[in-house]
Amino acid sequence: MHPRQQWLLVGAASLILLVLMGSRQSQGLFVSPINSATGIGIVPISLAIALGHLFWGLIQPAAGWIADKYGAGRVLVFGILTYALGMALTATVRDAPALIFTLGFLAATGAGAASFSVLLGAVGRRISSEKRGLAAGFINAGSSLGQFIFAPITQSSIDFFGWHKALIGVGVVACCVLPLVYVLRDDPSRLETINTREHSPTLKFLLIDAFSNKSYIFLHLGFMTCGFHIAFLSTHLPGEVALCGQGANVASWSLGIVGLANVVGSLTFGWLTQKFRSKYLLFAMYFSRAVLILLYLIAPKTEITFYLFSVGLGFTWLATVAPTATIVSKLFGTRFLATLFGLTLVSHQLGGFLGAYSGGVAISIQGTYQWIWIIDASLALLAALICLPIQEPQIDRKTSSTTT
């Protein structure tokens, strides 16, 4: 494709993530209002959000496989509409089972079907191999910019209109990105051409090959700890801020700053995938998280501390996506990139389930997140070490092929 067309694809994917992921990563701001209005309880609400992280991940490989086989267009339309419906229906809930269905299942499944695996697969198939990491960084930056935009807007909407109307508003805004799907739709004949050109194996044998590859397994394990970290913070950072005597605005701006910092981080690490091995980038990101959490634990819990902490964590927040997707494409090619990267997102969201739910359990039993912070830092250090043994192929930039 012409470079201008390639970046049009990247822009469309980035804008879809800006809205869907940006609004979804601000869900922690609804925890307290929903609990106050319905009396459902922090633990059941945390469970609903935790299950949402899990379902968001579980749908990724299925949505990716359908997109790999039949094209991304219909999958994206289904995902966007389902997410919008789930968010709007959440405004009507009065008990835990209803919340689990609307927010934990419906909205999460929709957001997952229109998320990284399908979008990165749709773009990755049509751009050159040496640009995939940079493109993934730009796409990922959209989700982070969305978090920066949506966090303060969501808090203001809750304050002025109430949490019911704020949720409905999220659903309406999500529908506005539907026209962008036209840019990302796949031509079935192009998919067949790619399959023929790459002489790719069947999905069954590719999965067998993938899960017998230690590097792919290590990638899963590291990404799982990333999910624990992100889900815990996006769900419970507002609660941590409140425990430290700071207001709701500090929580919303902290989440927003995380998103803004990750715009820079996503672009930076996406660009760095062209210069360095992605496994070393992942090591650096996970290790920095462990250090930052330990520094946070000993720091005074002031407004400035939360903002600085958000800048540091935000720089690597979702920047792990580009190096992870780059390693997957180097190991197995692009024919089933959406499926195989989608499977890594299942692991990521399994960690997300544990992070979101354990935070709710900890606060209900101990009244503090202290032990979860320590577990989070330990897992980040473990993730950093797990990345080092990954056998990452190098890209031959003259032929745009991969060599070990």
Contacts in CASP RR format, 6 or more apart in sequence:
PFRMAT RR
TARGET T0000
AUTHOR 0000-0000-0000
METHOD contacts of the structure
MODEL  1
MHPRQQWLLVGAASLILLVLMGSRQSQGLFVSPINSATGIGIVPISLAIA
LGHLFWGLIQPAAGWIADKYGAGRVLVFGILTYALGMALTATVRDAPALI
FTLGFLAATGAGAASFSVLLGAVGRRISSEKRGLAAGFINAGSSLGQFIF
APITQSSIDFFGWHKALIGVGVVACCVLPLVYVLRDDPSRLETINTREHS
PTLKFLLIDAFSNKSYIFLHLGFMTCGFHIAFLSTHLPGEVALCGQGANV
ASWSLGIVGLANVVGSLTFGWLTQKFRSKYLLFAMYFSRAVLILLYLIAP
KTEITFYLFSVGLGFTWLATVAPTATIVSKLFGTRFLATLFGLTLVSHQL
GGFLGAYSGGVAISIQGTYQWIWIIDASLALLAALICLPIQEPQIDRKTS
STTT
1 9 0 8 1.000
1 126 0 8 1.000
1 127 0 8 1.000
6 123 0 8 1.000
6 126 0 8 1.000
6 127 0 8 1.000
6 131 0 8 1.000
6 135 0 8 1.000
8 183 0 8 1.000
9 122 0 8 1.000
9 123 0 8 1.000
9 126 0 8 1.000
9 127 0 8 1.000
9 183 0 8 1.000
9 184 0 8 1.000
10 123 0 8 1.000
10 127 0 8 1.000
10 135 0 8 1.000
10 138 0 8 1.000
10 139 0 8 1.000
11 138 0 8 1.000
11 139 0 8 1.000
12 180 0 8 1.000
12 181 0 8 1.000
12 183 0 8 1.000
12 184 0 8 1.000
13 119 0 8 1.000
13 120 0 8 1.000
13 122 0 8 1.000
13 123 0 8 1.000
13 139 0 8 1.000
13 184 0 8 1.000
14 138 0 8 1.000
14 139 0 8 1.000
14 141 0 8 1.000
14 142 0 8 1.000
14 143 0 8 1.000
15 142 0 8 1.000
15 177 0 8 1.000
15 180 0 8 1.000
16 76 0 8 1.000
16 80 0 8 1.000
16 114 0 8 1.000
16 119 0 8 1.000
16 177 0 8 1.000
16 180 0 8 1.000
16 181 0 8 1.000
16 184 0 8 1.000
17 115 0 8 1.000
17 116 0 8 1.000
17 119 0 8 1.000
17 139 0 8 1.000
17 140 0 8 1.000
17 142 0 8 1.000
17 143 0 8 1.000
17 146 0 8 1.000
18 142 0 8 1.000
18 143 0 8 1.000
18 145 0 8 1.000
18 146 0 8 1.000
18 149 0 8 1.000
19 146 0 8 1.000
19 173 0 8 1.000
19 174 0 8 1.000
19 176 0 8 1.000
19 177 0 8 1.000
20 80 0 8 1.000
20 83 0 8 1.000
20 111 0 8 1.000
20 114 0 8 1.000
20 115 0 8 1.000
20 143 0 8 1.000
20 174 0 8 1.000
20 177 0 8 1.000
21 111 0 8 1.000
21 115 0 8 1.000
21 142 0 8 1.000
21 143 0 8 1.000
21 146 0 8 1.000
21 147 0 8 1.000
21 318 0 8 1.000
22 143 0 8 1.000
22 146 0 8 1.000
22 147 0 8 1.000
22 149 0 8 1.000
22 150 0 8 1.000
22 151 0 8 1.000
23 87 0 8 1.000
23 146 0 8 1.000
23 150 0 8 1.000
23 154 0 8 1.000
23 170 0 8 1.000
23 171 0 8 1.000
23 173 0 8 1.000
23 174 0 8 1.000
24 56 0 8 1.000
24 83 0 8 1.000
24 107 0 8 1.000
24 111 0 8 1.000
25 143 0 8 1.000
25 146 0 8 1.000
25 147 0 8 1.000
25 150 0 8 1.000
25 151 0 8 1.000
25 234 0 8 1.000
25 255 0 8 1.000
25 259 0 8 1.000
26 147 0 8 1.000
26 150 0 8 1.000
26 151 0 8 1.000
26 154 0 8 1.000
26 155 0 8 1.000
26 252 0 8 1.000
26 255 0 8 1.000
27 49 0 8 1.000
27 103 0 8 1.000
27 234 0 8 1.000
27 235 0 8 1.000
28 49 0 8 1.000
28 234 0 8 1.000
28 235 0 8 1.000
28 236 0 8 1.000
28 237 0 8 1.000
28 238 0 8 1.000
28 255 0 8 1.000
29 151 0 8 1.000
29 154 0 8 1.000
29 155 0 8 1.000
29 158 0 8 1.000
29 238 0 8 1.000
29 248 0 8 1.000
29 251 0 8 1.000
29 252 0 8 1.000
29 255 0 8 1.000
30 154 0 8 1.000
30 158 0 8 1.000
30 163 0 8 1.000
30 166 0 8 1.000
30 167 0 8 1.000
31 42 0 8 1.000
31 45 0 8 1.000
31 46 0 8 1.000
31 49 0 8 1.000
31 235 0 8 1.000
31 238 0 8 1.000
31 239 0 8 1.000
32 238 0 8 1.000
32 239 0 8 1.000
32 242 0 8 1.000
32 248 0 8 1.000
33 158 0 8 1.000
33 162 0 8 1.000
33 163 0 8 1.000
34 40 0 8 1.000
34 45 0 8 1.000
34 93 0 8 1.000
34 99 0 8 1.000
34 163 0 8 1.000
35 41 0 8 1.000
35 42 0 8 1.000
35 45 0 8 1.000
37 163 0 8 1.000
38 93 0 8 1.000
38 94 0 8 1.000
38 95 0 8 1.000
40 93 0 8 1.000
40 95 0 8 1.000
40 96 0 8 1.000
40 99 0 8 1.000
41 96 0 8 1.000
42 360 0 8 1.000
42 363 0 8 1.000
42 364 0 8 1.000
43 360 0 8 1.000
43 361 0 8 1.000
43 364 0 8 1.000
44 96 0 8 1.000
44 99 0 8 1.000
44 100 0 8 1.000
45 96 0 8 1.000
45 99 0 8 1.000
46 235 0 8 1.000
46 236 0 8 1.000
46 356 0 8 1.000
46 357 0 8 1.000
46 359 0 8 1.000
46 360 0 8 1.000
46 361 0 8 1.000
47 96 0 8 1.000
47 100 0 8 1.000
47 357 0 8 1.000
48 96 0 8 1.000
48 99 0 8 1.000
48 100 0 8 1.000
48 103 0 8 1.000
48 104 0 8 1.000
49 103 0 8 1.000
49 104 0 8 1.000
49 231 0 8 1.000
49 235 0 8 1.000
49 356 0 8 1.000
50 231 0 8 1.000
50 235 0 8 1.000
50 352 0 8 1.000
50 353 0 8 1.000
50 354 0 8 1.000
50 355 0 8 1.000
50 356 0 8 1.000
50 357 0 8 1.000
51 100 0 8 1.000
51 104 0 8 1.000
51 105 0 8 1.000
51 108 0 8 1.000
51 353 0 8 1.000
52 103 0 8 1.000
52 104 0 8 1.000
52 105 0 8 1.000
52 107 0 8 1.000
52 108 0 8 1.000
52 349 0 8 1.000
52 353 0 8 1.000
53 108 0 8 1.000
53 227 0 8 1.000
53 231 0 8 1.000
53 349 0 8 1.000
53 351 0 8 1.000
53 352 0 8 1.000
53 353 0 8 1.000
53 355 0 8 1.000
53 356 0 8 1.000
54 108 0 8 1.000
54 349 0 8 1.000
54 350 0 8 1.000
54 352 0 8 1.000
54 353 0 8 1.000
55 104 0 8 1.000
55 105 0 8 1.000
55 108 0 8 1.000
55 109 0 8 1.000
55 349 0 8 1.000
56 108 0 8 1.000
56 109 0 8 1.000
56 111 0 8 1.000
56 112 0 8 1.000
56 115 0 8 1.000
56 345 0 8 1.000
56 349 0 8 1.000
57 112 0 8 1.000
57 342 0 8 1.000
57 345 0 8 1.000
57 346 0 8 1.000
57 348 0 8 1.000
57 349 0 8 1.000
57 350 0 8 1.000
58 346 0 8 1.000
58 349 0 8 1.000
59 108 0 8 1.000
59 109 0 8 1.000
59 110 0 8 1.000
59 112 0 8 1.000
59 113 0 8 1.000
60 112 0 8 1.000
60 115 0 8 1.000
60 116 0 8 1.000
60 117 0 8 1.000
60 118 0 8 1.000
60 341 0 8 1.000
60 342 0 8 1.000
60 343 0 8 1.000
60 345 0 8 1.000
60 346 0 8 1.000
60 349 0 8 1.000
61 117 0 8 1.000
61 339 0 8 1.000
61 340 0 8 1.000
61 342 0 8 1.000
61 343 0 8 1.000
61 345 0 8 1.000
61 346 0 8 1.000
63 75 0 8 1.000
63 79 0 8 1.000
63 112 0 8 1.000
63 113 0 8 1.000
63 117 0 8 1.000
63 118 0 8 1.000
63 338 0 8 1.000
64 75 0 8 1.000
64 117 0 8 1.000
64 118 0 8 1.000
64 121 0 8 1.000
64 338 0 8 1.000
64 339 0 8 1.000
64 342 0 8 1.000
65 203 0 8 1.000
65 336 0 8 1.000
65 338 0 8 1.000
65 339 0 8 1.000
66 74 0 8 1.000
66 75 0 8 1.000
67 73 0 8 1.000
67 75 0 8 1.000
67 117 0 8 1.000
67 118 0 8 1.000
67 121 0 8 1.000
67 122 0 8 1.000
67 186 0 8 1.000
67 338 0 8 1.000
68 121 0 8 1.000
68 191 0 8 1.000
68 203 0 8 1.000
68 335 0 8 1.000
68 336 0 8 1.000
68 337 0 8 1.000
68 338 0 8 1.000
68 339 0 8 1.000
69 191 0 8 1.000
70 186 0 8 1.000
70 188 0 8 1.000
70 191 0 8 1.000
71 122 0 8 1.000
71 185 0 8 1.000
71 186 0 8 1.000
71 188 0 8 1.000
71 191 0 8 1.000
72 118 0 8 1.000
72 119 0 8 1.000
72 121 0 8 1.000
72 122 0 8 1.000
72 181 0 8 1.000
72 184 0 8 1.000
72 185 0 8 1.000
72 186 0 8 1.000
72 338 0 8 1.000
73 122 0 8 1.000
73 181 0 8 1.000
73 184 0 8 1.000
73 185 0 8 1.000
73 186 0 8 1.000
75 113 0 8 1.000
75 114 0 8 1.000
75 118 0 8 1.000
76 113 0 8 1.000
76 114 0 8 1.000
76 118 0 8 1.000
76 119 0 8 1.000
76 181 0 8 1.000
76 184 0 8 1.000
77 178 0 8 1.000
77 181 0 8 1.000
78 110 0 8 1.000
78 113 0 8 1.000
78 114 0 8 1.000
79 109 0 8 1.000
79 110 0 8 1.000
79 111 0 8 1.000
79 112 0 8 1.000
79 113 0 8 1.000
79 114 0 8 1.000
80 110 0 8 1.000
80 114 0 8 1.000
80 174 0 8 1.000
80 175 0 8 1.000
80 177 0 8 1.000
80 178 0 8 1.000
80 181 0 8 1.000
81 110 0 8 1.000
81 175 0 8 1.000
81 178 0 8 1.000
82 106 0 8 1.000
82 107 0 8 1.000
82 109 0 8 1.000
82 110 0 8 1.000
82 113 0 8 1.000
83 107 0 8 1.000
83 110 0 8 1.000
83 111 0 8 1.000
83 112 0 8 1.000
83 114 0 8 1.000
83 171 0 8 1.000
83 174 0 8 1.000
84 170 0 8 1.000
84 171 0 8 1.000
84 172 0 8 1.000
84 174 0 8 1.000
84 175 0 8 1.000
85 106 0 8 1.000
85 107 0 8 1.000
85 171 0 8 1.000
86 102 0 8 1.000
86 103 0 8 1.000
86 106 0 8 1.000
86 107 0 8 1.000
86 110 0 8 1.000
86 171 0 8 1.000
87 102 0 8 1.000
87 103 0 8 1.000
87 107 0 8 1.000
87 167 0 8 1.000
87 168 0 8 1.000
87 169 0 8 1.000
87 170 0 8 1.000
87 171 0 8 1.000
87 174 0 8 1.000
88 167 0 8 1.000
88 168 0 8 1.000
88 169 0 8 1.000
88 170 0 8 1.000
88 171 0 8 1.000
88 172 0 8 1.000
89 102 0 8 1.000
89 106 0 8 1.000
90 99 0 8 1.000
90 102 0 8 1.000
90 103 0 8 1.000
90 107 0 8 1.000
90 167 0 8 1.000
91 163 0 8 1.000
91 164 0 8 1.000
91 165 0 8 1.000
91 167 0 8 1.000
91 168 0 8 1.000
92 98 0 8 1.000
92 102 0 8 1.000
92 164 0 8 1.000
93 99 0 8 1.000
93 102 0 8 1.000
93 103 0 8 1.000
115 345 0 8 1.000
116 139 0 8 1.000
116 140 0 8 1.000
116 321 0 8 1.000
116 325 0 8 1.000
116 341 0 8 1.000
116 342 0 8 1.000
116 345 0 8 1.000
117 338 0 8 1.000
117 339 0 8 1.000
117 341 0 8 1.000
117 342 0 8 1.000
117 345 0 8 1.000
118 338 0 8 1.000
119 139 0 8 1.000
119 184 0 8 1.000
120 136 0 8 1.000
120 139 0 8 1.000
120 321 0 8 1.000
120 325 0 8 1.000
120 337 0 8 1.000
120 338 0 8 1.000
120 341 0 8 1.000
121 334 0 8 1.000
121 337 0 8 1.000
121 338 0 8 1.000
121 341 0 8 1.000
122 184 0 8 1.000
122 186 0 8 1.000
122 338 0 8 1.000
123 135 0 8 1.000
123 136 0 8 1.000
123 139 0 8 1.000
123 184 0 8 1.000
124 132 0 8 1.000
124 135 0 8 1.000
124 329 0 8 1.000
124 334 0 8 1.000
124 337 0 8 1.000
125 186 0 8 1.000
125 190 0 8 1.000
125 191 0 8 1.000
125 194 0 8 1.000
125 334 0 8 1.000
125 335 0 8 1.000
125 337 0 8 1.000
126 190 0 8 1.000
127 135 0 8 1.000
128 400 0 8 1.000
129 329 0 8 1.000
129 334 0 8 1.000
129 395 0 8 1.000
129 400 0 8 1.000
129 401 0 8 1.000
129 402 0 8 1.000
130 274 0 8 1.000
130 395 0 8 1.000
130 397 0 8 1.000
130 400 0 8 1.000
131 274 0 8 1.000
132 273 0 8 1.000
132 325 0 8 1.000
132 326 0 8 1.000
132 329 0 8 1.000
132 334 0 8 1.000
133 270 0 8 1.000
133 273 0 8 1.000
133 274 0 8 1.000
133 322 0 8 1.000
133 323 0 8 1.000
133 325 0 8 1.000
133 326 0 8 1.000
134 270 0 8 1.000
134 271 0 8 1.000
134 273 0 8 1.000
134 274 0 8 1.000
134 322 0 8 1.000
136 270 0 8 1.000
136 273 0 8 1.000
136 321 0 8 1.000
136 322 0 8 1.000
136 325 0 8 1.000
136 326 0 8 1.000
137 266 0 8 1.000
137 267 0 8 1.000
137 269 0 8 1.000
137 270 0 8 1.000
137 271 0 8 1.000
137 319 0 8 1.000
137 321 0 8 1.000
137 322 0 8 1.000
138 266 0 8 1.000
138 267 0 8 1.000
138 270 0 8 1.000
140 262 0 8 1.000
140 266 0 8 1.000
140 270 0 8 1.000
140 318 0 8 1.000
140 319 0 8 1.000
140 321 0 8 1.000
140 322 0 8 1.000
141 262 0 8 1.000
141 263 0 8 1.000
141 265 0 8 1.000
141 266 0 8 1.000
141 267 0 8 1.000
142 263 0 8 1.000
142 266 0 8 1.000
143 318 0 8 1.000
144 258 0 8 1.000
144 259 0 8 1.000
144 260 0 8 1.000
144 261 0 8 1.000
144 262 0 8 1.000
144 263 0 8 1.000
144 265 0 8 1.000
144 266 0 8 1.000
144 314 0 8 1.000
144 317 0 8 1.000
144 318 0 8 1.000
145 259 0 8 1.000
145 260 0 8 1.000
145 263 0 8 1.000
146 259 0 8 1.000
147 255 0 8 1.000
147 256 0 8 1.000
147 258 0 8 1.000
147 259 0 8 1.000
147 260 0 8 1.000
147 262 0 8 1.000
148 256 0 8 1.000
148 257 0 8 1.000
148 258 0 8 1.000
148 259 0 8 1.000
148 260 0 8 1.000
148 263 0 8 1.000
151 252 0 8 1.000
151 253 0 8 1.000
151 255 0 8 1.000
151 256 0 8 1.000
151 259 0 8 1.000
152 252 0 8 1.000
152 253 0 8 1.000
152 256 0 8 1.000
154 166 0 8 1.000
154 170 0 8 1.000
154 252 0 8 1.000
155 248 0 8 1.000
155 249 0 8 1.000
155 251 0 8 1.000
155 252 0 8 1.000
157 165 0 8 1.000
157 166 0 8 1.000
157 169 0 8 1.000
158 166 0 8 1.000
159 248 0 8 1.000
194 200 0 8 1.000
194 334 0 8 1.000
194 335 0 8 1.000
195 335 0 8 1.000
198 333 0 8 1.000
198 334 0 8 1.000
198 335 0 8 1.000
200 206 0 8 1.000
200 333 0 8 1.000
200 335 0 8 1.000
200 336 0 8 1.000
201 209 0 8 1.000
203 336 0 8 1.000
203 339 0 8 1.000
206 332 0 8 1.000
206 336 0 8 1.000
206 340 0 8 1.000
207 340 0 8 1.000
209 332 0 8 1.000
210 216 0 8 1.000
210 331 0 8 1.000
210 332 0 8 1.000
210 340 0 8 1.000
210 343 0 8 1.000
211 217 0 8 1.000
213 331 0 8 1.000
214 389 0 8 1.000
214 391 0 8 1.000
215 327 0 8 1.000
215 331 0 8 1.000
215 389 0 8 1.000
215 390 0 8 1.000
215 391 0 8 1.000
215 392 0 8 1.000
216 328 0 8 1.000
216 331 0 8 1.000
216 340 0 8 1.000
218 386 0 8 1.000
218 387 0 8 1.000
218 389 0 8 1.000
218 390 0 8 1.000
219 324 0 8 1.000
219 327 0 8 1.000
219 328 0 8 1.000
219 344 0 8 1.000
219 387 0 8 1.000
219 390 0 8 1.000
220 343 0 8 1.000
220 344 0 8 1.000
220 347 0 8 1.000
221 347 0 8 1.000
221 383 0 8 1.000
221 386 0 8 1.000
222 282 0 8 1.000
222 286 0 8 1.000
222 347 0 8 1.000
222 382 0 8 1.000
222 383 0 8 1.000
222 386 0 8 1.000
222 387 0 8 1.000
223 320 0 8 1.000
223 324 0 8 1.000
223 344 0 8 1.000
223 345 0 8 1.000
223 347 0 8 1.000
223 348 0 8 1.000
224 347 0 8 1.000
224 348 0 8 1.000
224 350 0 8 1.000
224 351 0 8 1.000
224 383 0 8 1.000
225 286 0 8 1.000
225 351 0 8 1.000
225 379 0 8 1.000
225 380 0 8 1.000
225 382 0 8 1.000
225 383 0 8 1.000
226 286 0 8 1.000
226 320 0 8 1.000
226 348 0 8 1.000
226 383 0 8 1.000
227 348 0 8 1.000
227 349 0 8 1.000
227 351 0 8 1.000
227 352 0 8 1.000
227 355 0 8 1.000
228 351 0 8 1.000
228 352 0 8 1.000
228 354 0 8 1.000
228 355 0 8 1.000
228 376 0 8 1.000
228 379 0 8 1.000
229 289 0 8 1.000
229 355 0 8 1.000
229 376 0 8 1.000
229 379 0 8 1.000
229 380 0 8 1.000
230 317 0 8 1.000
230 318 0 8 1.000
230 352 0 8 1.000
231 349 0 8 1.000
231 351 0 8 1.000
231 352 0 8 1.000
231 353 0 8 1.000
231 354 0 8 1.000
231 355 0 8 1.000
231 356 0 8 1.000
232 352 0 8 1.000
232 355 0 8 1.000
232 356 0 8 1.000
232 358 0 8 1.000
232 359 0 8 1.000
232 372 0 8 1.000
232 376 0 8 1.000
233 258 0 8 1.000
233 313 0 8 1.000
234 255 0 8 1.000
234 356 0 8 1.000
235 355 0 8 1.000
235 356 0 8 1.000
235 359 0 8 1.000
235 360 0 8 1.000
236 356 0 8 1.000
236 359 0 8 1.000
236 360 0 8 1.000
236 363 0 8 1.000
236 369 0 8 1.000
236 372 0 8 1.000
237 251 0 8 1.000
237 254 0 8 1.000
237 255 0 8 1.000
238 248 0 8 1.000
238 251 0 8 1.000
238 252 0 8 1.000
238 255 0 8 1.000
239 251 0 8 1.000
239 363 0 8 1.000
240 369 0 8 1.000
241 247 0 8 1.000
241 248 0 8 1.000
241 250 0 8 1.000
241 251 0 8 1.000
241 254 0 8 1.000
241 306 0 8 1.000
242 248 0 8 1.000
242 251 0 8 1.000
243 367 0 8 1.000
243 368 0 8 1.000
243 369 0 8 1.000
244 301 0 8 1.000
244 306 0 8 1.000
245 301 0 8 1.000
246 301 0 8 1.000
246 303 0 8 1.000
246 306 0 8 1.000
250 303 0 8 1.000
250 306 0 8 1.000
253 307 0 8 1.000
254 306 0 8 1.000
254 307 0 8 1.000
254 309 0 8 1.000
254 310 0 8 1.000
255 310 0 8 1.000
256 310 0 8 1.000
257 307 0 8 1.000
257 310 0 8 1.000
257 311 0 8 1.000
257 314 0 8 1.000
258 310 0 8 1.000
258 313 0 8 1.000
258 314 0 8 1.000
258 317 0 8 1.000
259 314 0 8 1.000
259 317 0 8 1.000
261 310 0 8 1.000
261 311 0 8 1.000
261 312 0 8 1.000
261 313 0 8 1.000
261 314 0 8 1.000
261 315 0 8 1.000
261 317 0 8 1.000
262 314 0 8 1.000
262 315 0 8 1.000
262 316 0 8 1.000
262 317 0 8 1.000
262 318 0 8 1.000
262 319 0 8 1.000
264 315 0 8 1.000
265 314 0 8 1.000
265 315 0 8 1.000
265 316 0 8 1.000
265 317 0 8 1.000
265 319 0 8 1.000
266 318 0 8 1.000
266 319 0 8 1.000
266 321 0 8 1.000
266 322 0 8 1.000
268 315 0 8 1.000
268 319 0 8 1.000
269 281 0 8 1.000
269 285 0 8 1.000
269 316 0 8 1.000
269 319 0 8 1.000
269 320 0 8 1.000
269 322 0 8 1.000
269 323 0 8 1.000
270 319 0 8 1.000
270 322 0 8 1.000
270 323 0 8 1.000
272 281 0 8 1.000
273 281 0 8 1.000
273 322 0 8 1.000
273 323 0 8 1.000
273 326 0 8 1.000
277 392 0 8 1.000
277 394 0 8 1.000
278 322 0 8 1.000
278 323 0 8 1.000
278 324 0 8 1.000
278 326 0 8 1.000
278 327 0 8 1.000
278 330 0 8 1.000
278 392 0 8 1.000
279 323 0 8 1.000
279 327 0 8 1.000
279 387 0 8 1.000
279 388 0 8 1.000
279 390 0 8 1.000
279 392 0 8 1.000
280 387 0 8 1.000
281 323 0 8 1.000
282 320 0 8 1.000
282 323 0 8 1.000
282 324 0 8 1.000
282 383 0 8 1.000
282 384 0 8 1.000
282 387 0 8 1.000
283 384 0 8 1.000
283 385 0 8 1.000
283 387 0 8 1.000
283 388 0 8 1.000
284 384 0 8 1.000
285 316 0 8 1.000
285 319 0 8 1.000
285 320 0 8 1.000
285 323 0 8 1.000
285 384 0 8 1.000
286 316 0 8 1.000
286 320 0 8 1.000
286 380 0 8 1.000
286 381 0 8 1.000
286 383 0 8 1.000
286 384 0 8 1.000
286 387 0 8 1.000
287 380 0 8 1.000
287 381 0 8 1.000
287 384 0 8 1.000
288 312 0 8 1.000
288 315 0 8 1.000
288 316 0 8 1.000
289 313 0 8 1.000
289 316 0 8 1.000
289 376 0 8 1.000
289 377 0 8 1.000
289 380 0 8 1.000
290 377 0 8 1.000
290 378 0 8 1.000
290 380 0 8 1.000
290 381 0 8 1.000
290 384 0 8 1.000
292 309 0 8 1.000
292 312 0 8 1.000
292 313 0 8 1.000
293 373 0 8 1.000
293 376 0 8 1.000
293 377 0 8 1.000
293 380 0 8 1.000
294 377 0 8 1.000
296 305 0 8 1.000
296 309 0 8 1.000
296 373 0 8 1.000
297 370 0 8 1.000
297 373 0 8 1.000
297 374 0 8 1.000
297 377 0 8 1.000
299 305 0 8 1.000
299 309 0 8 1.000
324 341 0 8 1.000
324 344 0 8 1.000
325 337 0 8 1.000
325 341 0 8 1.000
327 390 0 8 1.000
327 392 0 8 1.000
328 337 0 8 1.000
328 340 0 8 1.000
328 341 0 8 1.000
328 344 0 8 1.000
329 337 0 8 1.000
329 341 0 8 1.000
330 392 0 8 1.000
330 393 0 8 1.000
330 394 0 8 1.000
330 395 0 8 1.000
330 402 0 8 1.000
331 392 0 8 1.000
331 393 0 8 1.000
331 402 0 8 1.000
332 340 0 8 1.000
333 402 0 8 1.000
355 372 0 8 1.000
358 372 0 8 1.000
358 375 0 8 1.000
359 369 0 8 1.000
359 372 0 8 1.000
362 368 0 8 1.000
362 369 0 8 1.000
362 371 0 8 1.000
362 372 0 8 1.000
363 369 0 8 1.000
391 404 0 8 1.000
393 402 0 8 1.000
393 403 0 8 1.000
393 404 0 8 1.000
394 402 0 8 1.000
394 403 0 8 1.000
394 404 0 8 1.000
395 401 0 8 1.000
395 402 0 8 1.000
395 403 0 8 1.000
396 402 0 8 1.000
396 403 0 8 1.000
END
